[in-house]
Amino acid sequence: MKNLLLLVLAVVLGVACFVPAPASAYYYRGHYYRYYYRGHYYGYHYHGRYYRHRTWVVAVNGRAGYYRYW
């Protein structure tokens, strides 16, 4: 009985991992945006603020690279 319960649990968990989640994006003027806030569309949310652009800043002098949002 215990093996059957574990098998059922494994099957349910396996199926749940392969079922895709519904996409939460907004389509506006030919582009997809992840966030819609106060009447505007944004692609990124970082530290409680919304941004439309993101770029990778290359590391210098041994420092780690980081994303810049604007």
Secondary structure, 3 states (H helix, E strand, C coil): CHHHHHHHHHHHHHHHHHCCCCCCCEEECCEEECEEECCEEECEEECCEEECCEEEECCCCCCCCEEEEC
